[in-house]
Amino acid sequence: MSSIPHPEKLDAADLAMIRDVLRAGGFRGVDAEESSDAKRAASALLHSELRNGTRTREALLLSLQSKREDLHRCLRSVQDPQPLEEAA
């Protein structure tokens, strides 16, 4: 049996770090102005980053900040889909 934890399983320390990074990034807490969808997307991003090996608070926060606009762009496209143009 390996001493390396399975990457799919996040422990209590990982979850606490995700909460801390979400709070620091403005996606968690009473002062967070982000939508619920943006908060969920940010949380999913951080879970994915942890599973892929990003293990420090600073690296997770940098990843979240660098992908903030992408999260919002993706959410806007889902919330306001463009109508398909009819073929002429």
Secondary structure, 3 states (H helix, E strand, C coil): CCCCCCCCCCCHHHHHHHHHHHHHCCCCCCCCCCCHHHHHHHHHHHHHHHHCCCCCHHHHHHHHHHCHHHHHHHHHHHHCCCCCCCCC
